[in-house]
Amino acid sequence: MLALIKKRNAIPVLATFFVMGFCDVVGIATSYVKKDFGLTESVAGFIPSMVFIWFLLLSIPAALLMNRLGRKTMVQISNVITIAGMIIPMFSYSLVAVMAAFVLLGIGNTVLQISLNPLLTNVVGEKKLSSALTGGQVVKALSSFSAPFLALLAGSVFGNWKYLFAIYAVVTLLSFLLLEVTVIPREEVSGSGTGFKASFGLLKDKTILLLFLGIFFIVGIDVGTNTVSPKLLIERCGLPVEKASLGASVYFICRTVGAFLGVALLTKMDDIKYLKINLFCAAAGLALLFFAGNITWILVGLGAIGFFCASVFSVLFSLALKARPDKGNEISGFMITGVAGGAVIPPLMGISTQLVGNQTGSLAVLALCLVYLIYCAFAAGQRVATSE
């Protein structure tokens, strides 16, 4: 991480990952909006969709546009969209205004994730890419972790939680200005083969398809584990909802620590080896959850999954970019489309839980995701060895 910080033009790029973490505010914000406008559970449950649906709809178009405008320009466009969304509730605090804010936050975040990850390749070497991407995830995780506290701060200092949006607008503006004055070399992009047909044609590359599904399932595990953690504590330990949130907190803290350590380890360890070790350890943590019946062991299992899965997304993303560096923009679009796994896996967990009758059903779905990821690690390793 220190080596990355020494690169002056890498600092603004890494700092912008803090803005990327703003999309996770929708979790705590949903509770506030539900209370402020007297929403039903079904309507409130639709709020996160305002943010995450855009990853499915706009990832590939944004990647194609990035070929024309460049990665840095697209990051700046995302910052402008985010600022616009964050100032809306300051002028009109209504349900429509808040929904509009979340829509723009989702669009901005989609564009940001498409462009910011590959922009790192413009300022760091290929050997440090996995470490750099993991460093960005550390910054993003810190942003996500701070959201509840910033909402509390806004309420206590300014009298209303909605001023969290103003804080985010200011931070995003600072990110925009810092990046604007930073010189970052423009990437070279092939002048042909950048249409929709050519982009979807990348899926014919078995390595890209393999890693894309890996992204899909690791995001599914992330969102799914976060979702099931309080349910396990409620079901098996009889904790009330308020105290059961401890599970999600432990998971998130361990994920942050795991990502931070991953930055250092990935500078010294082979990507594939790192991936295999961490996935097997995460599988051990998940196996523990199938049998854990008290708070301590449930938290240990959740913490293990968070810690050992923390850098998997970054490694898979990095491997995809390294596999086809000539198609970095298009590949970035496909990889971020895989974030839709966070919208698909939790409903499958719910269906499985209903069929089984307890949360073991949810854990079974997560186990299937991990099985694929372990297969992905070995298959990707073979493909890397063959290419070398």
C-alpha angles and dihedrals in degrees: 000000000000090000089055092048090056088065101083096202090051093061097071090046093051091044090056089063085075088066089050089062093060092088089071090065087082088081097063093030092059091063092050094046092047090054097042095051100029095241125178120241092254094053093043090051089062092062097082089052088064087066107035103039089077093065087067097041105039109028098092097039089050091050091052092048088050089064088064102037103032132241098273092050091051091051089053091048089053090052091053092049090049093049090050091052095047096053096051095082089050091065099034123015102195133124091258091050093049091048089050089051091053092047091054091043089054094047092047092047093049092052090045095052090047094053107027098059095054091040087069088066087064092062105030133051124253092252091059097041097099090047092047093050090049089050088055090051089054090056090046091050091052089052092051092046092052096052098089091045093048090050089051091047092050091051095048098041102033099025098242134063091224089080085076084082089057091051090051091048091054093047091049091049090053089050090051093051094045092051093044093061093045119096111225120173114245114245122240113247127191110248095220139052097035100123127108092267093052091045094052087045088069088074087070085071101092092208093055092046090049093052094042090058088046090058090047093054099040090054088047090054091048096051093036095052091047089052098046097043098084091039091058092052091048095046100042104027102029094235120162117248093257094056094037089068084077087084093061091045093053091046092051095045092050091048090053093049091046092052091048093052090044090064091063097038095050091058089062105028132067112256095233094047090049090049094051095048094048096046093051090049090048089051089054089053091050092048088055090057091059090065105024112116104171135060097253097055093041090054091047090053094047092046091051092053091048094046099045097039093048097099101030094096092051094048094048091047091049093049090052093051091047092049093059110013090165089064098041096135096049092044090051088056093052094046093051090047083063088069083083084081086082088064096045106043100054094056089050088051090053093051091047091049091053091050094048096037098232143046092279084085091061092048090052091058090050089049091056089051091052092048089058092047092053089050088048092053093053094041092048089048091055092049092049091049091049093049090052 
